[in-house]
Structure formats: C-alpha cells, structure tokens
Amino acid sequence: MKKVIFILLGLFLGGQVVLAQQFSLGLSYQWLHASQWNKAVETYNFSRPFLTEKQPLLRSGVRLDAAWILRENGKFSWGPALAASFHHSAADNPNYDIAIHAFLLDLGVRLQYLVPIGQNSSLNLSFTPAVTGAMLTRSLNGEIVIVGPGEEDQPLRKAGVGLGLNFQLAFDLPMGQNWKISPLLGVNYDPMVWVSRSEVVFNEATVGELRSVTSLIRFQGGFAIRK
C-alpha cells in the first residue's frame, strides 16, 4: 500500500510540474509556538521534578515546501502548494530518554504577486490559505508505539487537522537560464489545530486543564529555487 501511495504521489507531483508555468521548491528553518503544546510540556516538567534533564518546548524545526503556479494574470498568479514541517524535542535521562516529534502538513492554494525590481529580479509576495494536518508522536528510548485508549503510559501517536494561513516574502534573483534563487521570510498562523487528546503525548496521561485544540504560530527563514 505504501508503494502505491508513493507512486501515485510521484505521478501527481510530476504531472503538476509538467503542467505548471512555474515550479518552486523551498527549504527553511522554522520556529514554532504552540500554546497548548507548550503548556503540556511545562505541566510535564513541573510534575516530574526528579528528571535530570527537562523536556524542551517544541520550537526549532525544518520546513520543506513546493508550489506549482498554474494560472497567471499579469502580476498575479496562483496554484497548488504543499509544505511539510518537522519539529523535535528530546530529553536524555538515565534509562528514560523521551522524544516528542511533531509533523505538520499544509495543503493549500498559493496566491502570488510579483513586483519587478530591475531587469531580471522581482519581489515575490505570496499568501496561502491551507488545510493543516498534524501528527504528534512520543518515543521512549528510541521506540515509537501506537496504542489504544487506556494505555497512556506507553509511547503514543496522535493525529489531527486544522486551518492555517501562510504569508511569504521572497526576493527572486536570476541563477542561470530560466532558474531563480529566492531568499525568503515567512509566517504561518493556524488559529485552530485539533489533535484529539494531544496532552497524552506530552504527559502520558489525560490532564483536565489541557485542551486538544491549540493555535500555532510559525516563522520561517530560508530560500527557494524556482523555474
């Protein structure tokens, strides 16, 4: 099944590249603020004063994004966009190494506006409303396990969904024939991301004051290659 999914995804992406008037691929450092997830980590640390190393907040991560511009109308253009983000928090304690992983997948439509600067350069402003998929996993001593309700003391995996907006500012610079490299800055705001019983991933138990819905703020800095 996984091979079939990868083959279909490859065919879809390849088809989009062929049909696209412009294709871009980006890599960025990403800083994450998730209010409820941070609160869950702080609750975990407070309730376990015996731990030598406290669990860090989910902050630094990496983001990969791709966009296919299919329609252009003067300086305006639009097309489908896809972004994947990875964040990691690890605490190493004797016989108790805990790691929390966050995976975010954004699928949306990029609306793009170009402001020419000079002969070949341009300022690239884009706005992308998207559906956000989220997955949180907890590993103990390097092992991630999927379990059912009532087994919260085991490593866990929880998934959910939300809605978000991305704004990106990039400066397109020529790099050979038909290629451009673009330093970029971006920000994401997800007002609501729902992951059922997400607090269990952080605390190994249900905590009444913690909610399954959180807001996300993400800042990016990196570069993109466009053709």
C-alpha positions, 0 to 999 in steps of 0.5 A, spaced: 500 500 500 505 504 501 508 503 494 502 505 491 501 511 495 508 513 493 507 512 486 501 515 485 504 521 489 510 521 484 505 521 478 501 527 481 507 531 483 510 530 476 504 531 472 503 538 476 510 540 474 509 538 467 503 542 467 505 548 471 508 555 468 512 555 474 515 550 479 518 552 486 521 548 491 523 551 498 527 549 504 527 553 511 528 553 518 522 554 522 520 556 529 514 554 532 509 556 538 504 552 540 500 554 546 497 548 548 503 544 546 507 548 550 503 548 556 503 540 556 510 540 556 511 545 562 505 541 566 510 535 564 516 538 567 513 541 573 510 534 575 516 530 574 521 534 578 526 528 579 528 528 571 535 530 570 534 533 564 527 537 562 523 536 556 524 542 551 518 546 548 517 544 541 520 550 537 526 549 532 524 545 526 525 544 518 520 546 513 520 543 506 515 546 501 513 546 493 508 550 489 506 549 482 503 556 479 498 554 474 494 560 472 497 567 471 494 574 470 499 579 469 502 580 476 498 575 479 498 568 479 496 562 483 496 554 484 497 548 488 502 548 494 504 543 499 509 544 505 511 539 510 514 541 517 518 537 522 519 539 529 523 535 535 524 535 542 528 530 546 530 529 553 536 524 555 535 521 562 538 515 565 534 509 562 528 514 560 530 518 554 523 521 551 522 524 544 516 528 542 516 529 534 511 533 531 509 533 523 505 538 520 502 538 513 499 544 509 495 543 503 493 549 500 492 554 494 498 559 493 496 566 491 502 570 488 504 577 486 510 579 483 513 586 483 519 587 478 525 590 481 530 591 475 531 587 469 531 580 471 529 580 479 522 581 482 519 581 489 515 575 490 509 576 495 505 570 496 499 568 501 496 561 502 490 559 505 491 551 507 488 545 510 493 543 516 494 536 518 498 534 524 501 528 527 504 528 534 508 522 536 512 520 543 518 515 543 521 512 549 528 510 548 528 510 541 521 506 540 515 509 537 508 505 539 501 506 537 496 504 542 489 504 544 485 508 549 487 506 556 494 505 555 497 512 556 503 510 559 506 507 553 509 511 547 503 514 543 501 517 536 496 522 535 493 525 529 489 531 527 487 537 522 486 544 522 486 551 518 492 555 517 494 561 513 501 562 510 504 569 508 511 569 504 516 574 502 521 572 497 526 576 493 527 572 486 534 573 483 536 570 476 541 563 477 542 561 470 537 560 464 530 560 466 532 558 474 531 563 480 534 563 487 529 566 492 531 568 499 525 568 503 521 570 510 515 567 512 509 566 517 504 561 518 498 562 523 493 556 524 488 559 529 485 552 530 489 545 530 485 539 533 489 533 535 484 529 539 487 528 546 494 531 544 496 532 552 497 524 552 503 525 548 506 530 552 504 527 559 502 520 558 496 521 561 489 525 560 490 532 564 483 536 565 486 543 564 489 541 557 485 542 551 486 538 544 485 544 540 491 549 540 493 555 535 500 555 532 504 560 530 510 559 525 516 563 522 520 561 517 527 563 514 530 560 508 530 560 500 527 557 494 529 555 487 524 556 482 523 555 474 
